[in-house]
């Protein structure tokens, strides 16, 4: 017997209608490239989005056509998030930090028909365009007489909107139809396309808003610092719009002073970004105590890589700001887990609280987890390491246009994340390493992430990365690559003594190298492959 409920489609159009009808006066704020502040309401957003959806149909896009964006976190990008799927297309965000050749590969692999480009990024697009066969290039902002040498005249966005009438409500698409796509960063081969359905995005948005996840509601003002081209800014533009939260979009200005200015000026309540963003802001707040009022800010979501426990504690103790550690992947739309204190730890000693908050947390509702090593599924004991496997309604089942990635999925349909984790008795995940970065010394595993987090708790250390180097006796041993804070000093002996009380003796790095900066990937993570290449001839006993 089936239930007698309506078969209501879960689509982005339903989220759009909701914000248009219920929250028309809520603001959307953008910092432009010239640092000016642009403000409008969700009512303005809705009208422009409907016009752009109609303009896309007038350009001749067909259902399922991929339409790419090359842009910052800005109001026009938000319009594209909804206009493209409402017009029947598939939003495809391009990572503006990639090399032009890699961007061209991604555009061609996705078979993008239209590209939307912020005018400040036209020089980058000009390097990509000759390698692609995109039909139309639409420019956000004044192109200043610029034209595409390879693809003819550029189409001004505002002109398209001015000549288009608002799109009336079309029939809702199948909720399993593709609505958006992102590509992985290609750290282990060519980038892979992940194709999100309307249903996945809607369910992800619902889960993200929960208090056990990213805590977004109508009374919030949300500022995604994580780029809108990186896993859809962790879904926050969709979640904030669905809930009617005000949105603050920081544009290209991601330096600590600019971000703190927006956090303070706009009374932001929820924000999200990678650890390097929050480390820079922490330094600014420490250097200027009492000069910035961030009392409205109640949740700083951090993901992409592990936030050191010492940094989480510093924010809480010195600035009364709460960090929410989260974990996910492009293949997971991307939210997987979020770290909040369970009720039985609310009155626990401070040290226990911060230790728990430094974990990546428990899975979102409808995300199921398990971990496996060479002996099978691991116990949830907080000690035994294994590769994390996940499944759920917003987890990828395969990659776009790829038939060579079957080993990333188990025989019973779980996604193999490549993250080596422990899971504690409460179900909280603690990421120990990526499988490719885990150090195996004399048959024992050593977590580079744990060592890095501890090192960055030293008062003299700004950043630290730990990589494996060759050892004649142990096969691999850890090398710590350290960036010191300006004016600070620390010797290898100092750092080793700092680590000794925290780890087994065999975990301690055999050597320390001091450098000026640690290279980063396009997503802001430490680029350990570059460090391994730099120290490829390094040997320890």
N, C-alpha and C positions, 0 to 999 in steps of 0.2 A: 504493500500500500504506500503510495506517495502522499506527502503532505500537500495541503491545499493552499500553497503560498504563490504569490505572483512571481513570475520568472522575470525579475527586474534586472536589466543588464548593468554590470559594474563597469562604467566607462568614465573617461575623463570629462566627457560632455556633462555628466551628472554633477561632477565637482564644479565645473564651470557654471552651470545653471544655479547651483547653490550659492556660490559667492556673488553672482550677479543679483540674485533676488534678496539675499539676506544680509549681505555686508557691503552694500555699494559705497558707503561713506568711509570705510576703513582705508588707511593710506598705504601707498607704495612709494618708497623713497629711494632714489638712485643718486650716487655720487658719480658725476660724469668725469671723463678723462681730463677736462680742464679744471677739475675740483669743484665745480659748481654743483649745487644740490637741486635735483629735479623732483617735484612732488606731483603726484596725482592720486586718484582714488580707484578703488576696484570698479566703480562705475565707468570711469574713463578707460581703464584696462579692458573691461568687457566690450565696450563699443569698438575700440581699436582692434581687439582680437577678432571680433566678428567680421570687421572690414578686411582684415588681413586674410582670414580664412577664405572669404569670397574672392579676394585678389589672387590667391593661390589657385583656386579653381579656374579663374579666368586665364591663368598662365597655362592651363592645360594639364595640371597634375592628375594622375590617375590613382585610384585606390591602391595603397601599398607603396607608392613612390617614396623614396627616401629624400628628405630635405635636410641639408646640413646647416649647422650654425658655427660660426667662427667669431666668438664674442666673449665679452666679460660678463660679470653678474650685473645686469642692467634690465630696465623695465621692458625694453623691446624683446629681450631674451625670454622673459616671462610670457609675453604675448605669443611668442613662437611655441613655447611649451604646450599651449592649448590650441592655438590656431591651426597648427600643422595636423595633429590628429583629428581635429574637428572637420578639417577639409578632406580627410580620408588618407592623409599622408603619414609618414613615419618620421618623427623628430630624430635627427642624428647629430649629436653634439661632438664637435671636433676639439681636440686638445691643442690649444694654441702654443703650447710649449714644446711640441714635437718638431723634429726636423722636417723641412718641406718634402723630402722624399718619402718619409714615413706617412705624412699627411696624405700625400698623393696616393700611396698604396691603400690607405683606409678609404679615401673617397672613391677610388675605383672598385675596391672590394665591395663596398656598400652600393655601388652604382647610383650615387647621388645625382639627382636631376636638377636640383636647385641648391645654391649655397647662399646663406645670409651672412654678410660680413660687416662687422663694425668698421667704420671708416678708418680708424686708427690702425687696423690690422690689414688694410689693403696691401701694403708692401709685402707682408707675409703671403697673402693670397696670390700675389703676382708670381711668386716663386713656385707655387703649387699648380696654378691654373694651366700652364702649358702641358702638364703631365696628365691632365684629366680631360673628360669630355662632358663636363657639366653644361647644361643647356642655358641656365639663367643664373645671373649673379645679382642679388639684391643687396643694397648698401644701407645700413643703419647710420643715419647722420649724413651731413653734407660731404659728398665725395670730392668737393673742391675742384671740379673739372676733370678728375681722374677718370680714365677709361681703361678697360682691360685690353691689353695688347693682343691677347690670345682669344678673347671671347666677345669682343665688340663692346657696345655701350653697356654701362652698368645701370641697373634699375633702381631709382631712388625709392626708398621704403615709404617715406611720407607722401610721395606722389601716388604710389600705388594705393595707399589708404584713402587719399583724397578723392580718387576716382572710383572707389569701390563702395557699394552699398553694404550695410551689415548683413551678414549671413543669417538667414532664418534658421530655426532649429531643424537640422536634418534628422532623419531616423537614426537612432543610436546604432552604432556598428555592433557586430558580434563582440562580446566582451573578451574573447580570446584572440581577436585581431591584434596585429602588431600596432603599437602606438609610439614607441621610442626605441632607440638603440644606442649603445655605447660600446667602445672597443677597449679591451684590456691594454695595458701599457706595453705589452710585448717584451717583458723582461726575460721570458723563457722561450723566445721564438717570435714569429710574426704576431702582430696584434690579432686578437680574436673578437669577433662581433657577438654581442649579447643582445638579444631581441626581446624587449619587454612587451607584454600584452597589456591592454586596458585593465583587465582583471587584476593582474599582478600589481600594477601601479596603484590601483584603488585600494586593494587589501593592504599593501605596504603603507599607504598613507594613513589608513585607519589605525594600524598597529603602531606606527611611529608617534601618533598623537597621544598615546596612552601614558599614564604617569609612570609605568614601569619601563617605558622606552625613552622617547625624547621630549615628553612633557609639553606639548603644544596645544594651546586653547585660544579661544576668541580674544581673551584679554591680553594676549602676549604680543610682543613686538619681536620678530624673529630676524636675525641677521646671519644668513649663511655666508661665512667667509670661504668655506670650501667652494671651489669654482663650480659653476653651473655646467661646465663641460666635464666634470669629474664625477661619474656615477650620479648624474642629475642632482648635483649638490646634496647628495645623500637623501634625495627625495624631499627635502625641506620646502622647495617652492610649491610642490603639490600639496604637502601636508598643511602648510600655512594657509594656502588658498582655500582648501577644504574647510578648515576650521575658522576662517575669517580673521586670522591673525594679521596684524600689520607686518609689512615686509620692508626691510632695509637692505639694499643691494649696494655693496661697496665699490663696484667698478674695478678699475685696475690698481687702486691705491691700497695695498695690503701691508704697508709698513706699520709698525706698532703705533706711532703717533696718530696716523690717519684713522686706524681702526678704533683706538681709544676715544678719539674725538667723536666718531659716530656712535659708539656705545653710550657715551655720556650724553651727547646732544639729543639723540632719539630715544633715550630711556629704554634701550634694548633689554629684553628679559631673557631671551634664549638665543645663543649663538653657537656656531659649530665650525671647527677647522682642525687642521693637523697639528701635532705637537709643536713643531717649529714656530708656528704662529703664536701659540700661547707662551712659549718660552721667551720670545721677544717682548711680548706684552708684560710678562712678569718682570723682566729686567727694567722696563720703563716704569712700572708702578713702584718697584723697589727703589729706583733712582730718584723718584719724585713722590715721596710718601705724603699722603693727604691732599694731593693736588687734583685728584680726579674722583668724581662722584659716580661710582658704578653700582650704587645701592639697588638700582632696579634689576640688575642682572642676577638671575637666580639659577641659571644652568649654562655652563660652558661645555658643550659636547666636544669630545676629542676622539679622533679615530685616525686611521691610515697607518699608524704605527703606535707603539706603546708609549704612554706618557709616564715618565719616572714617578715613582711614589713620592719622592722628595718634592717634586714640582706640585703634585696634587696637594700635599700637606702645606706647602708654602702659600699657595693661593688661599687655602682655608684659614690658616693661622694668621698670616700677615695681612690679608686683604678681605677676608670673610666672603670669598667667592667659591662657589661649588662647581667642581669638575665632574662631569658625567663621562666615564670611560665607555666607549662603544667599539664594536668590531663588526665588520662586514666586508663584502667584496662586490666588485662590479657584477659578478654572476648572481648576486643576491639582492640586487635592486636598490641599495646594497645592505640594508640593516639586517644584522644577525643577532647581536647581543647588546645589552646595555647594563652598566654596573650601578646598582643602587643598594643601599644597605637594607638587608632583610630585617623584619621587626626584632628578632632576637639579638641583633647586633647594635641596636640603637643606643643601648646603655653600656656597650662594651668599652674597654679601654681604648684610648685614642689610637694607639699603635695598631690594634686589631682592626679598627675602622678603616684606617688608611691602607692597610695591607689588603683588605677586601675591595676597597674602591679602586685600587691599582689593577685589579683583575679586569678582564674585558666584560665580565658580567654574565648574567643568565640569559637564555635565549628568549627572543620575542615570542609572544603567542603565535602558534602555528609554525614556528621554526623548530624542528627536532634535530638533536645533536647526538653524536657518538664519536668516539675516538678509537683508533686501531693502530697496533704496532705488529711486529713480526710474530707475536704470540696470540694475536686475535684482539677482540674488543677489550679496552682497558677499563679498569675499575674507576669509579668516581671517588677517588680517595685524595685528590689534590696533589698527588706525588707522581703517579705513573704517567709517562709521556706517550702520546700517540698522535697520529695524523687525524685532524678533525674532519668528520664527514657530516654533511647537513642535508636536509630535505625540507621542502615547504612550498606553499603556493606562489612564492615569488623567487624561487631558486631556479636557475637555468637547468633545463633538461638536455640541452645540446647547444652548440655554437652555430652561428650563422655561416652558411657556405663552407663548412668544414666537416670532413668525414674522417679526420685523422686524430681526433681528440677523445676517442672512446675510453682511453685509460684514465681520464679524469672523472669517470662515473663508474660506480660499482655495479656488479651484476644485478643487484636488487634495487638499483635506481637512485642511490645517494650520490651527492656531489663531493668529490675529494678536493678539499680546499688547498692542500699543500702546507697548511699551518700545523706545526707541532705544538700540542697543547697538553695541559692537565685540566681535569674537570673535578671540582671539589664535591663534597657530599651534598651541597645545596644546588648543584648544577651550574655553578659559576665557572666560566672558561677563563683560563690564564694562558695566553699565547707565549710559548717559550721561544719560538723561532719559526722562520720559514724552513721547510725541509731542506732547501738547498744551502741554508746558512747555518744549520746546526753543526756543531763541532763534535767530531767523534775522536776522542783521545783514549788510546789504549782500550778500545771497546766500550767506553763509557761516554754518554751524551753530556754535552755542556751547552747551556742556553746562552747564546750571545745577547739576547734581549735582556735577560735578567742581569747580566754583568753590565750592560750599557746603562740600564735604569739605575743601578747602584752607583756607578761611576758619576752619573750626572747629578747625584745627590751630594757629591763633594763640593764644598763651597768655592773651589778654584776652577771647577770644570764647567765649561759652557756646553760642550757636546762631546759625545764619545761613541765610537763604533767599534765593535769587536768582530774580528774575522779570523778564520783558520789559516795557519801557516804550517809549512812542512816541518816534521820532526822525525829524525832518524829513529828515535826510540819509540815514540808514541803515535806515529803517523801524522797526527794533527795536534796542534796546540793553539790556544787563543793568543792573539796579538791585539792589544788595545790601542786604538788610534784616537788621540785626544786633542781637543781644541780647548785651550785655557781661556778664561774670561780676561778681558783687557786689564793689564796691570797685575794679574794674579800669577802666582807661581806654585808649582808642585812638582816634586821629583817622582820617578817611578817607585821608589821606596815608600814615599808618602801615600801614593795611590794604592799600592799593594797592601800596606798596613791598614788603610781605610776599608778595603774589601775583606780582609782576613776574617773578621768576626761574622761575616754575613754568608760565607760560602765554604763548601768543602775545600780542602787545600788543593786538590787536583784541578778545581775549577779556576784557580787564580791565574791571570795572564802571565805568560813567561816573559813578556816584553811589553814595553810601552813606547809608542812613537807619538811625538807632538807635531801637529801640522796646523796651518792657518785656517783651513776650512774643510769641511767634509762635503764631498760632492753629493748632489741630490738628484732624484728622478724628477720627471715632469709632474708627479703628484706630490712632491715635497718630502719624500722619504729618503733616508740615507741610501746612496747608490753604492752598495757594498761590492758590486761587480767591478766598479772602477777602483775601489780600494784593493780588491784582490789582485787586479791587474798591476796596480802600482807596486804592490809588495809581493809579486809572484815569485821572486827569487829569494825571499826572506826565509831563513832557516833558524831553528832553535834546536837545542840539544834533545 
